[in-house]
Amino acid sequence: MFRQVISVRWAEGVSPDAKQGYRDALAGLREIPQLLALTFGDDAGHFEGNFDFVAVMDFADFDSARVYVADPRHQAYIQEHASKVIGERVVVQHDWTAAVD
Amino acid sequence: MFRQVISVRWAEGVSPDAKQGYRDALAGLREIPQLLALTFGDDAGHFEGNFDFVAVMDFADFDSARVYVADPRHQAYIQEHASKVIGERVVVQHDWTAAVD
């Protein structure tokens, strides 16, 4: 499995509606078959300094992730939502095996 | 479930051995019963600007995560490993349900 983790700080002045539109659009990307698993959520607010939002995505491998990135649905998500609400993002990508231990 | 995602940049000058000691110590935290699931890995190096390492941890709830943080094994991990190799870290914590969709 190839995992991509994206931590996000919202851009300044983003409305609650725009954030919800982003979350809904992200959830809609589950239609893309290469995206095998997706979890995401807003930071729970327990600690100062945390980022605002995180998404964890799993693909079969890096090539599958590249197909997902090029998919028109993903491109539309970037242009219509992600590019408008994300102020800062931190990405890590790594291979892993689902059967840990 | 309560998820904690920690993205890391290594501190400057950290040796490969110190990084491996950190990874091994992190894996050892699976002994702590409140840590229900742990995946981690080094960034695959496909893109400039990515952070170096990420860990995804799941607990039953926030209170369970607090028990884990206070566990002497976690405290030793922080003092002997994490505090020595982590230069920068980004954290997001959120509730989620394992049954997505």
N, CA and C atoms of all chains as a GROMACS GRO file, in nm:
protein
  606
    1MET      N    1   0.084  -0.119   0.000
    1MET     CA    2   0.000   0.000   0.000
    1MET      C    3   0.089   0.125   0.000
    2PHE      N    4   0.037   0.226  -0.065
    2PHE     CA    5   0.107   0.356  -0.069
    2PHE      C    6   0.017   0.457   0.000
    3ARG      N    7   0.067   0.515   0.110
    3ARG     CA    8  -0.014   0.608   0.190
    3ARG      C    9   0.030   0.751   0.168
    4GLN      N   10  -0.067   0.838   0.159
    4GLN     CA   11  -0.041   0.982   0.151
    4GLN      C   12  -0.114   1.049   0.267
    5VAL      N   13  -0.041   1.126   0.345
    5VAL     CA   14  -0.098   1.198   0.459
    5VAL      C   15  -0.080   1.348   0.433
    6ILE      N   16  -0.191   1.420   0.434
    6ILE     CA   17  -0.187   1.565   0.408
    6ILE      C   18  -0.248   1.637   0.528
    7SER      N   19  -0.165   1.715   0.595
    7SER     CA   20  -0.210   1.799   0.706
    7SER      C   21  -0.227   1.941   0.654
    8VAL      N   22  -0.333   2.005   0.697
    8VAL     CA   23  -0.373   2.133   0.637
    8VAL      C   24  -0.396   2.240   0.744
    9ARG      N   25  -0.354   2.361   0.713
    9ARG     CA   26  -0.405   2.480   0.782
    9ARG      C   27  -0.494   2.553   0.684
   10TRP      N   28  -0.612   2.589   0.730
   10TRP     CA   29  -0.702   2.667   0.645
   10TRP      C   30  -0.638   2.802   0.611
   11ALA      N   31  -0.667   2.849   0.492
   11ALA     CA   32  -0.628   2.985   0.456
   11ALA      C   33  -0.707   3.084   0.542
   12GLU      N   34  -0.654   3.202   0.557
   12GLU     CA   35  -0.725   3.302   0.638
   12GLU      C   36  -0.855   3.343   0.572
   13GLY      N   37  -0.957   3.358   0.654
   13GLY     CA   38  -1.082   3.412   0.605
   13GLY      C   39  -1.170   3.315   0.530
   14VAL      N   40  -1.138   3.186   0.533
   14VAL     CA   41  -1.221   3.088   0.464
   14VAL      C   42  -1.351   3.068   0.542
   15SER      N   43  -1.462   3.069   0.471
   15SER     CA   44  -1.593   3.058   0.536
   15SER      C   45  -1.623   2.914   0.575
   16PRO      N   46  -1.708   2.894   0.674
   16PRO     CA   47  -1.752   2.758   0.708
   16PRO      C   48  -1.812   2.686   0.587
   17ASP      N   49  -1.886   2.756   0.504
   17ASP     CA   50  -1.944   2.692   0.385
   17ASP      C   51  -1.836   2.642   0.288
   18ALA      N   52  -1.732   2.723   0.271
   18ALA     CA   53  -1.625   2.682   0.180
   18ALA      C   54  -1.552   2.560   0.235
   19LYS      N   55  -1.532   2.556   0.368
   19LYS     CA   56  -1.468   2.439   0.429
   19LYS      C   57  -1.555   2.316   0.410
   20GLN      N   58  -1.686   2.332   0.429
   20GLN     CA   59  -1.774   2.216   0.413
   20GLN      C   60  -1.777   2.170   0.267
   21GLY      N   61  -1.774   2.265   0.175
   21GLY     CA   62  -1.767   2.228   0.034
   21GLY      C   63  -1.641   2.148   0.003
   22TYR      N   64  -1.532   2.188   0.067
   22TYR     CA   65  -1.406   2.114   0.051
   22TYR      C   66  -1.418   1.973   0.106
   23ARG      N   67  -1.472   1.960   0.228
   23ARG     CA   68  -1.486   1.826   0.289
   23ARG      C   69  -1.575   1.737   0.201
   24ASP      N   70  -1.685   1.793   0.152
   24ASP     CA   71  -1.777   1.715   0.069
   24ASP      C   72  -1.710   1.672  -0.062
   25ALA      N   73  -1.634   1.764  -0.120
   25ALA     CA   74  -1.566   1.732  -0.246
   25ALA      C   75  -1.460   1.624  -0.223
   26LEU      N   76  -1.388   1.634  -0.110
   26LEU     CA   77  -1.288   1.532  -0.077
   26LEU      C   78  -1.356   1.396  -0.061
   27ALA      N   79  -1.466   1.392   0.014
   27ALA     CA   80  -1.538   1.265   0.033
   27ALA      C   81  -1.582   1.209  -0.102
   28GLY      N   82  -1.619   1.296  -0.195
   28GLY     CA   83  -1.663   1.252  -0.327
   28GLY      C   84  -1.554   1.184  -0.408
   29LEU      N   85  -1.428   1.210  -0.372
   29LEU     CA   86  -1.317   1.148  -0.445
   29LEU      C   87  -1.311   0.997  -0.422
   30ARG      N   88  -1.388   0.947  -0.324
   30ARG     CA   89  -1.396   0.801  -0.305
   30ARG      C   90  -1.451   0.731  -0.430
   31GLU      N   91  -1.513   0.808  -0.519
   31GLU     CA   92  -1.558   0.751  -0.647
   31GLU      C   93  -1.442   0.706  -0.734
   32ILE      N   94  -1.325   0.766  -0.714
   32ILE     CA   95  -1.210   0.731  -0.798
   32ILE      C   96  -1.157   0.596  -0.750
   33PRO      N   97  -1.156   0.496  -0.840
   33PRO     CA   98  -1.130   0.359  -0.792
   33PRO      C   99  -0.991   0.338  -0.733
   34GLN      N  100  -0.894   0.421  -0.773
   34GLN     CA  101  -0.758   0.402  -0.719
   34GLN      C  102  -0.748   0.443  -0.572
   35LEU      N  103  -0.844   0.523  -0.525
   35LEU     CA  104  -0.842   0.566  -0.385
   35LEU      C  105  -0.907   0.455  -0.302
   36LEU      N  106  -0.825   0.370  -0.242
   36LEU     CA  107  -0.875   0.251  -0.174
   36LEU      C  108  -0.932   0.282  -0.037
   37ALA      N  109  -0.875   0.381   0.030
   37ALA     CA  110  -0.925   0.417   0.164
   37ALA      C  111  -0.896   0.564   0.187
   38LEU      N  112  -0.989   0.630   0.255
   38LEU     CA  113  -0.976   0.773   0.286
   38LEU      C  114  -1.037   0.798   0.422
   39THR      N  115  -0.959   0.855   0.513
   39THR     CA  116  -1.014   0.907   0.638
   39THR      C  117  -0.970   1.052   0.650
   40PHE      N  118  -1.053   1.132   0.710
   40PHE     CA  119  -1.015   1.273   0.727
   40PHE      C  120  -1.095   1.332   0.842
   41GLY      N  121  -1.047   1.444   0.892
   41GLY     CA  122  -1.121   1.510   0.999
   41GLY      C  123  -1.057   1.640   1.039
   42ASP      N  124  -1.139   1.721   1.105
   42ASP     CA  125  -1.093   1.848   1.162
   42ASP      C  126  -1.027   1.824   1.296
   43ASP      N  127  -0.922   1.898   1.322
   43ASP     CA  128  -0.855   1.886   1.451
   43ASP      C  129  -0.954   1.909   1.566
   44ALA      N  130  -0.940   1.826   1.669
   44ALA     CA  131  -1.035   1.828   1.780
   44ALA      C  132  -1.019   1.949   1.873
   45GLY      N  133  -0.910   2.023   1.855
   45GLY     CA  134  -0.894   2.146   1.932
   45GLY      C  135  -0.844   2.129   2.074
   46HIS      N  136  -0.784   2.013   2.103
   46HIS     CA  137  -0.732   1.993   2.238
   46HIS      C  138  -0.604   2.070   2.264
   47PHE      N  139  -0.526   2.097   2.159
   47PHE     CA  140  -0.396   2.158   2.179
   47PHE      C  141  -0.373   2.274   2.082
   48GLU      N  142  -0.319   2.381   2.136
   48GLU     CA  143  -0.276   2.494   2.055
   48GLU      C  144  -0.163   2.450   1.962
   49GLY      N  145  -0.163   2.501   1.843
   49GLY     CA  146  -0.052   2.476   1.752
   49GLY      C  147  -0.076   2.361   1.657
   50ASN      N  148  -0.175   2.277   1.686
   50ASN     CA  149  -0.208   2.172   1.589
   50ASN      C  150  -0.252   2.235   1.458
   51PHE      N  151  -0.233   2.162   1.347
   51PHE     CA  152  -0.292   2.203   1.221
   51PHE      C  153  -0.444   2.182   1.229
   52ASP      N  154  -0.516   2.225   1.125
   52ASP     CA  155  -0.663   2.230   1.132
   52ASP      C  156  -0.734   2.104   1.083
   53PHE      N  157  -0.668   2.029   0.995
   53PHE     CA  158  -0.739   1.923   0.923
   53PHE      C  159  -0.635   1.824   0.873
   54VAL      N  160  -0.673   1.698   0.866
   54VAL     CA  161  -0.581   1.598   0.809
   54VAL      C  162  -0.659   1.497   0.727
   55ALA      N  163  -0.597   1.450   0.619
   55ALA     CA  164  -0.654   1.343   0.537
   55ALA      C  165  -0.548   1.235   0.518
   56VAL      N  166  -0.592   1.110   0.534
   56VAL     CA  167  -0.504   0.994   0.514
   56VAL      C  168  -0.563   0.913   0.399
   57MET      N  169  -0.485   0.895   0.293
   57MET     CA  170  -0.530   0.827   0.171
   57MET      C  171  -0.443   0.707   0.143
   58ASP      N  172  -0.504   0.595   0.107
   58ASP     CA  173  -0.428   0.475   0.070
   58ASP      C  174  -0.458   0.433  -0.073
   59PHE      N  175  -0.350   0.399  -0.143
   59PHE     CA  176  -0.354   0.350  -0.280
   59PHE      C  177  -0.277   0.217  -0.286
   60ALA      N  178  -0.297   0.144  -0.393
   60ALA     CA  179  -0.224   0.016  -0.404
   60ALA      C  180  -0.074   0.042  -0.413
   61ASP      N  181  -0.036   0.146  -0.486
   61ASP     CA  182   0.105   0.178  -0.503
   61ASP      C  183   0.116   0.321  -0.559
   62PHE      N  184   0.238   0.367  -0.577
   62PHE     CA  185   0.260   0.504  -0.621
   62PHE      C  186   0.199   0.530  -0.759
   63ASP      N  187   0.209   0.434  -0.848
   63ASP     CA  188   0.151   0.452  -0.981
   63ASP      C  189  -0.001   0.472  -0.973
   64SER      N  190  -0.067   0.400  -0.887
   64SER     CA  191  -0.211   0.419  -0.867
   64SER      C  192  -0.241   0.559  -0.816
   65ALA      N  193  -0.156   0.607  -0.726
   65ALA     CA  194  -0.175   0.742  -0.673
   65ALA      C  195  -0.162   0.845  -0.786
   66ARG      N  196  -0.071   0.820  -0.880
   66ARG     CA  197  -0.054   0.913  -0.993
   66ARG      C  198  -0.176   0.912  -1.084
   67VAL      N  199  -0.238   0.797  -1.102
   67VAL     CA  200  -0.362   0.790  -1.181
   67VAL      C  201  -0.472   0.872  -1.113
   68TYR      N  202  -0.482   0.857  -0.981
   68TYR     CA  203  -0.580   0.934  -0.902
   68TYR      C  204  -0.556   1.084  -0.919
   69VAL      N  205  -0.431   1.125  -0.908
   69VAL     CA  206  -0.400   1.269  -0.917
   69VAL      C  207  -0.442   1.324  -1.053
   70ALA      N  208  -0.423   1.245  -1.158
   70ALA     CA  209  -0.455   1.291  -1.293
   70ALA      C  210  -0.603   1.282  -1.326
   71ASP      N  211  -0.681   1.212  -1.246
   71ASP     CA  212  -0.824   1.194  -1.273
   71ASP      C  213  -0.895   1.331  -1.279
   72PRO      N  214  -0.981   1.352  -1.378
   72PRO     CA  215  -1.050   1.482  -1.388
   72PRO      C  216  -1.127   1.521  -1.262
   73ARG      N  217  -1.179   1.421  -1.191
   73ARG     CA  218  -1.252   1.453  -1.066
   73ARG      C  219  -1.157   1.509  -0.961
   74HIS      N  220  -1.036   1.456  -0.956
   74HIS     CA  221  -0.938   1.510  -0.862
   74HIS      C  222  -0.892   1.649  -0.905
   75GLN      N  223  -0.873   1.666  -1.034
   75GLN     CA  224  -0.831   1.798  -1.084
   75GLN      C  225  -0.937   1.904  -1.053
   76ALA      N  226  -1.064   1.867  -1.068
   76ALA     CA  227  -1.172   1.962  -1.037
   76ALA      C  228  -1.176   1.994  -0.888
   77TYR      N  229  -1.153   1.894  -0.806
   77TYR     CA  230  -1.147   1.913  -0.659
   77TYR      C  231  -1.037   2.013  -0.622
   78ILE      N  232  -0.921   2.000  -0.688
   78ILE     CA  233  -0.811   2.093  -0.661
   78ILE      C  234  -0.851   2.235  -0.699
   79GLN      N  235  -0.903   2.248  -0.821
   79GLN     CA  236  -0.929   2.383  -0.872
   79GLN      C  237  -1.046   2.451  -0.802
   80GLU      N  238  -1.149   2.373  -0.771
   80GLU     CA  239  -1.272   2.434  -0.718
   80GLU      C  240  -1.275   2.442  -0.566
   81HIS      N  241  -1.195   2.359  -0.500
   81HIS     CA  242  -1.204   2.355  -0.353
   81HIS      C  243  -1.067   2.368  -0.285
   82ALA      N  244  -0.978   2.270  -0.308
   82ALA     CA  245  -0.854   2.268  -0.231
   82ALA      C  246  -0.773   2.396  -0.248
   83SER      N  247  -0.766   2.445  -0.370
   83SER     CA  248  -0.685   2.564  -0.395
   83SER      C  249  -0.741   2.688  -0.327
   84LYS      N  250  -0.869   2.682  -0.288
   84LYS     CA  251  -0.933   2.799  -0.229
   84LYS      C  252  -0.934   2.800  -0.077
   85VAL      N  253  -0.919   2.684  -0.014
   85VAL     CA  254  -0.932   2.680   0.132
   85VAL      C  255  -0.801   2.647   0.204
   86ILE      N  256  -0.704   2.590   0.132
   86ILE     CA  257  -0.581   2.546   0.199
   86ILE      C  258  -0.480   2.659   0.202
   87GLY      N  259  -0.439   2.695   0.325
   87GLY     CA  260  -0.338   2.799   0.340
   87GLY      C  261  -0.198   2.742   0.344
   88GLU      N  262  -0.186   2.628   0.412
   88GLU     CA  263  -0.055   2.565   0.430
   88GLU      C  264  -0.079   2.415   0.435
   89ARG      N  265   0.011   2.338   0.378
   89ARG     CA  266  -0.005   2.193   0.388
   89ARG      C  267   0.128   2.123   0.404
   90VAL      N  268   0.121   2.012   0.475
   90VAL     CA  269   0.238   1.928   0.502
   90VAL      C  270   0.203   1.788   0.453
   91VAL      N  271   0.290   1.732   0.369
   91VAL     CA  272   0.263   1.602   0.307
   91VAL      C  273   0.373   1.503   0.342
   92VAL      N  274   0.331   1.381   0.370
   92VAL     CA  275   0.424   1.268   0.381
   92VAL      C  276   0.362   1.151   0.307
   93GLN      N  277   0.443   1.080   0.231
   93GLN     CA  278   0.398   0.964   0.153
   93GLN      C  279   0.489   0.847   0.182
   94HIS      N  280   0.431   0.732   0.210
   94HIS     CA  281   0.518   0.617   0.239
   94HIS      C  282   0.448   0.487   0.205
   95ASP      N  283   0.529   0.388   0.173
   95ASP     CA  284   0.478   0.253   0.153
   95ASP      C  285   0.456   0.187   0.288
   96TRP      N  286   0.358   0.100   0.294
   96TRP     CA  287   0.335   0.024   0.417
   96TRP      C  288   0.259  -0.102   0.382
   97THR      N  289   0.260  -0.196   0.476
   97THR     CA  290   0.182  -0.318   0.460
   97THR      C  291   0.070  -0.315   0.563
   98ALA      N  292  -0.049  -0.350   0.517
   98ALA     CA  293  -0.166  -0.340   0.605
   98ALA      C  294  -0.154  -0.435   0.724
   99ALA      N  295  -0.088  -0.548   0.704
   99ALA     CA  296  -0.073  -0.643   0.814
   99ALA      C  297   0.049  -0.604   0.898
  100VAL      N  298   0.027  -0.518   0.996
  100VAL     CA  299   0.136  -0.471   1.081
  100VAL      C  300   0.164  -0.576   1.189
  101ASP      N  301   0.289  -0.595   1.222
  101ASP     CA  302   0.337  -0.695   1.320
  101ASP      C  303   0.332  -0.835   1.261
  102MET      N  304  -1.337   0.624   1.742
  102MET     CA  305  -1.190   0.622   1.746
  102MET      C  306  -1.136   0.765   1.750
  103PHE      N  307  -1.023   0.778   1.816
  103PHE     CA  308  -0.955   0.906   1.823
  103PHE      C  309  -0.819   0.889   1.755
  104ARG      N  310  -0.799   0.964   1.648
  104ARG     CA  311  -0.677   0.950   1.568
  104ARG      C  312  -0.582   1.066   1.592
  105GLN      N  313  -0.455   1.032   1.602
  105GLN     CA  314  -0.351   1.134   1.611
  105GLN      C  315  -0.253   1.112   1.496
  106VAL      N  316  -0.230   1.217   1.420
  106VAL     CA  317  -0.136   1.211   1.307
  106VAL      C  318  -0.022   1.308   1.336
  107ILE      N  319   0.100   1.255   1.334
  107ILE     CA  320   0.218   1.338   1.361
  107ILE      C  321   0.311   1.330   1.242
  108SER      N  322   0.332   1.443   1.177
  108SER     CA  323   0.428   1.453   1.067
  108SER      C  324   0.554   1.518   1.121
  109VAL      N  325   0.668   1.466   1.078
  109VAL     CA  326   0.796   1.503   1.140
  109VAL      C  327   0.898   1.544   1.034
  110ARG      N  328   0.974   1.647   1.067
  110ARG     CA  329   1.102   1.670   0.999
  110ARG      C  330   1.212   1.635   1.097
  111TRP      N  331   1.309   1.557   1.052
  111TRP     CA  332   1.423   1.525   1.137
  111TRP      C  333   1.498   1.653   1.173
  112ALA      N  334   1.553   1.653   1.292
  112ALA     CA  335   1.645   1.760   1.331
  112ALA      C  336   1.770   1.750   1.245
  113GLU      N  337   1.840   1.860   1.232
  113GLU     CA  338   1.963   1.857   1.151
  113GLU      C  339   2.069   1.770   1.217
  114GLY      N  340   2.138   1.695   1.135
  114GLY     CA  341   2.254   1.620   1.183
  114GLY      C  342   2.221   1.492   1.257
  115VAL      N  343   2.095   1.448   1.252
  115VAL     CA  344   2.059   1.323   1.320
  115VAL      C  345   2.114   1.205   1.241
  116SER      N  346   2.176   1.114   1.310
  116SER     CA  347   2.240   0.999   1.244
  116SER      C  348   2.137   0.895   1.203
  117PRO      N  349   2.169   0.814   1.102
  117PRO     CA  350   2.080   0.702   1.067
  117PRO      C  351   2.051   0.611   1.186
  118ASP      N  352   2.150   0.588   1.270
  118ASP     CA  353   2.128   0.501   1.386
  118ASP      C  354   2.027   0.563   1.482
  119ALA      N  355   2.036   0.693   1.502
  119ALA     CA  356   1.942   0.758   1.594
  119ALA      C  357   1.800   0.753   1.538
  120LYS      N  358   1.788   0.770   1.404
  120LYS     CA  359   1.655   0.758   1.343
  120LYS      C  360   1.602   0.616   1.360
  121GLN      N  361   1.686   0.517   1.340
  121GLN     CA  362   1.639   0.379   1.354
  121GLN      C  363   1.602   0.349   1.499
  122GLY      N  364   1.679   0.404   1.592
  122GLY     CA  365   1.643   0.388   1.733
  122GLY      C  366   1.507   0.446   1.763
  123TYR      N  367   1.478   0.560   1.702
  123TYR     CA  368   1.347   0.624   1.718
  123TYR      C  369   1.236   0.536   1.660
  124ARG      N  370   1.257   0.487   1.537
  124ARG     CA  371   1.154   0.401   1.474
  124ARG      C  372   1.128   0.277   1.560
  125ASP      N  373   1.236   0.216   1.610
  125ASP     CA  374   1.220   0.095   1.691
  125ASP      C  375   1.147   0.126   1.822
  126ALA      N  376   1.183   0.239   1.882
  126ALA     CA  377   1.116   0.276   2.007
  126ALA      C  378   0.968   0.305   1.983
  127LEU      N  379   0.938   0.371   1.872
  127LEU     CA  380   0.797   0.397   1.838
  127LEU      C  381   0.722   0.265   1.820
  128ALA      N  382   0.780   0.174   1.744
  128ALA     CA  383   0.714   0.043   1.723
  128ALA      C  384   0.691  -0.027   1.857
  129GLY      N  385   0.783  -0.009   1.950
  129GLY     CA  386   0.770  -0.072   2.082
  129GLY      C  387   0.652  -0.021   2.161
  130LEU      N  388   0.604   0.097   2.127
  130LEU     CA  389   0.490   0.155   2.200
  130LEU      C  390   0.362   0.076   2.174
  131ARG      N  391   0.364  -0.014   2.076
  131ARG     CA  392   0.247  -0.100   2.054
  131ARG      C  393   0.217  -0.186   2.178
  132GLU      N  394   0.315  -0.198   2.267
  132GLU     CA  395   0.291  -0.269   2.394
  132GLU      C  396   0.189  -0.198   2.481
  133ILE      N  397   0.175  -0.068   2.463
  133ILE     CA  398   0.081   0.008   2.547
  133ILE      C  399  -0.060  -0.022   2.498
  134PRO      N  400  -0.144  -0.079   2.585
  134PRO     CA  401  -0.273  -0.132   2.537
  134PRO      C  402  -0.366  -0.026   2.479
  135GLN      N  403  -0.353   0.098   2.520
  135GLN     CA  404  -0.442   0.203   2.467
  135GLN      C  405  -0.413   0.236   2.321
  136LEU      N  406  -0.293   0.202   2.275
  136LEU     CA  407  -0.258   0.228   2.134
  136LEU      C  408  -0.312   0.114   2.049
  137LEU      N  409  -0.428   0.138   1.989
  137LEU     CA  410  -0.498   0.030   1.920
  137LEU      C  411  -0.440   0.002   1.782
  138ALA      N  412  -0.389   0.104   1.717
  138ALA     CA  413  -0.330   0.085   1.584
  138ALA      C  414  -0.223   0.191   1.563
  139LEU      N  415  -0.117   0.151   1.496
  139LEU     CA  416  -0.006   0.242   1.467
  139LEU      C  417   0.050   0.206   1.330
  140THR      N  418   0.055   0.305   1.241
  140THR     CA  419   0.130   0.289   1.117
  140THR      C  420   0.226   0.407   1.108
  141PHE      N  421   0.342   0.383   1.049
  141PHE     CA  422   0.437   0.492   1.032
  141PHE      C  423   0.530   0.461   0.917
  142GLY      N  424   0.597   0.563   0.870
  142GLY     CA  425   0.694   0.539   0.763
  142GLY      C  426   0.767   0.665   0.724
  143ASP      N  427   0.881   0.643   0.660
  143ASP     CA  428   0.961   0.753   0.606
  143ASP      C  429   0.905   0.796   0.472
  144ASP      N  430   0.910   0.925   0.446
  144ASP     CA  431   0.863   0.976   0.318
  144ASP      C  432   0.938   0.908   0.203
  145ALA      N  433   0.861   0.876   0.098
  145ALA     CA  434   0.916   0.799  -0.014
  145ALA      C  435   1.008   0.881  -0.104
  146GLY      N  436   1.009   1.012  -0.085
  146GLY     CA  437   1.104   1.094  -0.160
  146GLY      C  438   1.063   1.130  -0.301
  147HIS      N  439   0.933   1.116  -0.330
  147HIS     CA  440   0.888   1.149  -0.466
  147HIS      C  441   0.882   1.299  -0.491
  148PHE      N  442   0.861   1.377  -0.384
  148PHE     CA  443   0.839   1.521  -0.402
  148PHE      C  444   0.922   1.602  -0.304
  149GLU      N  445   0.983   1.707  -0.356
  149GLU     CA  446   1.052   1.805  -0.273
  149GLU      C  447   0.952   1.872  -0.180
  150GLY      N  448   0.995   1.899  -0.060
  150GLY     CA  449   0.910   1.976   0.031
  150GLY      C  450   0.828   1.892   0.125
  151ASN      N  451   0.813   1.763   0.094
  151ASN     CA  452   0.743   1.676   0.189
  151ASN      C  453   0.819   1.672   0.322
  152PHE      N  454   0.746   1.645   0.431
  152PHE     CA  455   0.813   1.617   0.558
  152PHE      C  456   0.879   1.478   0.547
  153ASP      N  457   0.955   1.441   0.652
  153ASP     CA  458   1.040   1.322   0.643
  153ASP      C  459   0.975   1.193   0.692
  154PHE      N  460   0.875   1.204   0.777
  154PHE     CA  461   0.825   1.086   0.848
  154PHE      C  462   0.685   1.118   0.898
  155VAL      N  463   0.600   1.015   0.903
  155VAL     CA  464   0.467   1.036   0.959
  155VAL      C  465   0.425   0.913   1.038
  156ALA      N  466   0.351   0.937   1.146
  156ALA     CA  467   0.293   0.829   1.226
  156ALA      C  468   0.144   0.856   1.244
  157VAL      N  469   0.064   0.753   1.227
  157VAL     CA  470  -0.081   0.760   1.246
  157VAL      C  471  -0.117   0.664   1.360
  158MET      N  472  -0.176   0.718   1.464
  158MET     CA  473  -0.208   0.641   1.585
  158MET      C  474  -0.358   0.646   1.612
  159ASP      N  475  -0.416   0.533   1.647
  159ASP     CA  476  -0.558   0.530   1.682
  159ASP      C  477  -0.578   0.480   1.825
  160PHE      N  478  -0.666   0.549   1.894
  160PHE     CA  479  -0.706   0.516   2.031
  160PHE      C  480  -0.859   0.507   2.034
  161ALA      N  481  -0.911   0.447   2.140
  161ALA     CA  482  -1.056   0.438   2.150
  161ALA      C  483  -1.118   0.577   2.161
  162ASP      N  484  -1.053   0.665   2.236
  162ASP     CA  485  -1.105   0.800   2.256
  162ASP      C  486  -0.992   0.887   2.313
  163PHE      N  487  -1.023   1.014   2.332
  163PHE     CA  488  -0.921   1.108   2.379
  163PHE      C  489  -0.867   1.070   2.516
  164ASP      N  490  -0.953   1.022   2.605
  164ASP     CA  491  -0.907   0.982   2.738
  164ASP      C  492  -0.806   0.868   2.730
  165SER      N  493  -0.830   0.775   2.640
  165SER     CA  494  -0.734   0.665   2.620
  165SER      C  495  -0.600   0.718   2.570
  166ALA      N  496  -0.606   0.817   2.482
  166ALA     CA  497  -0.482   0.877   2.432
  166ALA      C  498  -0.405   0.944   2.545
  167ARG      N  499  -0.477   1.004   2.640
  167ARG     CA  500  -0.410   1.067   2.754
  167ARG      C  501  -0.342   0.964   2.843
  168VAL      N  502  -0.406   0.848   2.861
  168VAL     CA  503  -0.344   0.740   2.939
  168VAL      C  504  -0.214   0.696   2.870
  169TYR      N  505  -0.219   0.682   2.739
  169TYR     CA  506  -0.100   0.644   2.660
  169TYR      C  507   0.011   0.746   2.678
  170VAL      N  508  -0.023   0.874   2.669
  170VAL     CA  509   0.079   0.979   2.681
  170VAL      C  510   0.147   0.973   2.817
  171ALA      N  511   0.070   0.943   2.921
  171ALA     CA  512   0.125   0.940   3.056
  171ALA      C  513   0.200   0.811   3.088
  172ASP      N  514   0.185   0.709   3.006
  172ASP     CA  515   0.250   0.579   3.032
  172ASP      C  516   0.401   0.597   3.039
  173PRO      N  517   0.467   0.535   3.138
  173PRO     CA  518   0.614   0.550   3.150
  173PRO      C  519   0.688   0.508   3.023
  174ARG      N  520   0.636   0.411   2.949
  174ARG     CA  521   0.703   0.369   2.826
  174ARG      C  522   0.698   0.480   2.722
  175HIS      N  523   0.586   0.553   2.717
  175HIS     CA  524   0.578   0.667   2.625
  175HIS      C  525   0.668   0.780   2.670
  176GLN      N  526   0.672   0.804   2.799
  176GLN     CA  527   0.758   0.910   2.851
  176GLN      C  528   0.904   0.880   2.821
  177ALA      N  529   0.945   0.754   2.835
  177ALA     CA  530   1.084   0.717   2.804
  177ALA      C  531   1.114   0.735   2.656
  178TYR      N  532   1.018   0.699   2.572
  178TYR     CA  533   1.030   0.718   2.427
  178TYR      C  534   1.053   0.865   2.392
  179ILE      N  535   0.979   0.952   2.457
  179ILE     CA  536   0.994   1.096   2.432
  179ILE      C  537   1.134   1.142   2.473
  180GLN      N  538   1.173   1.105   2.594
  180GLN     CA  539   1.300   1.157   2.647
  180GLN      C  540   1.421   1.098   2.576
  181GLU      N  541   1.415   0.969   2.543
  181GLU     CA  542   1.534   0.901   2.492
  181GLU      C  543   1.543   0.906   2.339
  182HIS      N  544   1.430   0.928   2.272
  182HIS     CA  545   1.432   0.920   2.126
  182HIS      C  546   1.368   1.042   2.059
  183ALA      N  547   1.237   1.061   2.081
  183ALA     CA  548   1.166   1.164   2.006
  183ALA      C  549   1.230   1.302   2.025
  184SER      N  550   1.265   1.333   2.147
  184SER     CA  551   1.319   1.467   2.175
  184SER      C  552   1.453   1.489   2.107
  185LYS      N  553   1.519   1.381   2.067
  185LYS     CA  554   1.654   1.393   2.009
  185LYS      C  555   1.655   1.395   1.857
  186VAL      N  556   1.551   1.344   1.795
  186VAL     CA  557   1.556   1.333   1.648
  186VAL      C  558   1.457   1.425   1.576
  187ILE      N  559   1.356   1.473   1.648
  187ILE     CA  560   1.250   1.552   1.583
  187ILE      C  561   1.289   1.699   1.581
  188GLY      N  562   1.298   1.755   1.460
  188GLY     CA  563   1.328   1.896   1.447
  188GLY      C  564   1.203   1.982   1.442
  189GLU      N  565   1.101   1.930   1.374
  189GLU     CA  566   0.976   2.004   1.354
  189GLU      C  567   0.865   1.900   1.347
  190ARG      N  568   0.749   1.932   1.404
  190ARG     CA  569   0.639   1.837   1.394
  190ARG      C  570   0.507   1.909   1.377
  191VAL      N  571   0.419   1.844   1.303
  191VAL     CA  572   0.284   1.895   1.277
  191VAL      C  573   0.188   1.787   1.323
  192VAL      N  574   0.091   1.828   1.406
  192VAL     CA  575  -0.001   1.732   1.468
  192VAL      C  576  -0.145   1.768   1.430
  193VAL      N  577  -0.224   1.667   1.400
  193VAL     CA  578  -0.370   1.683   1.389
  193VAL      C  579  -0.433   1.565   1.462
  194GLN      N  580  -0.537   1.592   1.538
  194GLN     CA  581  -0.608   1.489   1.614
  194GLN      C  582  -0.757   1.502   1.583
  195HIS      N  583  -0.820   1.389   1.552
  195HIS     CA  584  -0.963   1.398   1.524
  195HIS      C  585  -1.034   1.266   1.554
  196ASP      N  586  -1.160   1.278   1.585
  196ASP     CA  587  -1.244   1.161   1.602
  196ASP      C  588  -1.287   1.108   1.465
  197TRP      N  589  -1.304   0.980   1.458
  197TRP     CA  590  -1.353   0.919   1.333
  197TRP      C  591  -1.416   0.786   1.365
  198THR      N  592  -1.493   0.737   1.270
  198THR     CA  593  -1.551   0.603   1.284
  198THR      C  594  -1.487   0.514   1.180
  199ALA      N  595  -1.449   0.394   1.224
  199ALA     CA  596  -1.376   0.304   1.137
  199ALA      C  597  -1.460   0.262   1.016
  200ALA      N  598  -1.591   0.256   1.034
  200ALA     CA  599  -1.678   0.218   0.923
  200ALA      C  600  -1.711   0.340   0.838
  201VAL      N  601  -1.624   0.367   0.740
  201VAL     CA  602  -1.642   0.484   0.654
  201VAL      C  603  -1.746   0.450   0.546
  202ASP      N  604  -1.823   0.543   0.508
  202ASP     CA  605  -1.932   0.530   0.409
  202ASP      C  606  -2.055   0.460   0.469
   0.00000   0.00000   0.00000
